Amino acid sequence: MGKTDLAALQAAARDAWLFTLPLVEIATTRARGLANGSPMNVFGHMRRLADHNARAVTTPNNDTFYSTAQVDLSQGPVTINVPATGERYFSLALMDAYTNNFAILGTRTTGPDGGTFTLVGPTDAADGPSVVRSPTNHVWALARILVDGPHDVEGAKAVQHGLSMQGPAADAPGPFAHRGAPWAEYFATAAQLMGLNPPQVQDRAFLAGMAPLGLADFDPSRFSPEEAAAIEAGVAEARAAARKGGLSGAGFTGGWSYPSARLGDFAQDYGLRASVAVSGLAALPPAEAMYMRAEGDLKGALFDGTKAWRLHFPADGHLPVNSFWSLSLYEATPDGQFFFTENPLARYAIGDRTQGLVTGPDGALDIWIGHADPGGERTANWLPAPAGPFALFMRAYLPKTELLEGGYRLPPVVSA
């Protein structure tokens, strides 16, 4: 092959790796669930709030219980029963195999009274007012159920007990390679997963550029050493690209990065989709929850935990939300993922529902962040950090229009 062909092959490998990364990440998540005894087409319930031991999904939250089901619609529809949730925040995100949220059932959309819904695959003939159609046969159903403190655990569990799924038995596909696998194994897995979950018609233009890789009938043995090197170079480019962007968008405004309007329903933004699969798998769309990341003093928007930091909300400047907000602190892994860090308070997030939070006489709120206890009255508002680098993410559930449209901006995190 000539240089031009090698360049095209490298670009095809880069684009194909990014395009298929969400498929591989969901397959990896599914394999973990199966290993833990969760069968297909059945909800599994996580009845503990995530802490520093939670390492299955990057950027977990410490506000909700999760209920999760990996769904295969190839054998027919499944029925989902959603219980009445009243004033409690609840969302059931339905993600296709490429991590797009094609439907969300819950507080914002279907209301507080619950209901019974039929989830059907892309070629199923079913139709009706309670039918939800998936673009792919593989679906990840992920519910978030607000736990409003220790006193509310049993109430949240009661909601979980009322959430159920009925449908045909399904065998889990696999086994599959993971994100870090060599390129030949990775693309063999990607080809299989694309066969099980064909891309949408609106992806055709992008897929055409991936043609030199031959994913439709993938055979790694046909590539020469020079071609293999070009593929490896393309994959290296893709890995670097996937570590950028993600939940926090492209840049910072006033000390915070705000999410793309495409978050959680990515259309043809394949780069963003891949980045989020690494740094914020299963992120919700902004209308459901906005994820903002604070700009730190270290490379990669990280903060130095040995320093003291402060986030100040004036009395008239609290977050405009219809549900709740929560500031989470994470340590970063070398591959760009984020997990809670162990600390003396066992506090992983702080927000408007935190017990014992102290506000000033005028209603202003200060949050103190760092490795060292700020002492005195400030300890009540302390978000502990590791001695090393950390990241801060703000979640705003059911944001009001002024936050969604940029009329409200968060105050910056500054040195204390």
Beta strands, then each sheet from edge to edge (+ up, - down):
strand 1: 44-46
strand 2: 64-72
strand 3: 78-82
strand 4: 90-96
strand 5: 101-106
strand 6: 115-120
strand 7: 131-133
strand 8: 138-146
strand 9: 164-166
strand 10: 256-257
strand 11: 289-294
strand 12: 303-304
strand 13: 309-313
strand 14: 325-332
strand 15: 338-339
strand 16: 349-351
strand 17: 365-370
strand 18: 382-384
strand 19: 389-397
strand 20: 413-415
sheet 1: 1+ 2- 8+ 4- 5+
sheet 2: 7+ 6+ 3- 9+
sheet 3: 10+ 11- 19+ 12-
sheet 4: 10+ 11- 19+ 14- 15+
sheet 5: 10+ 11- 19+ 14- 16+
sheet 6: 18+ 17+ 13- 20+
end
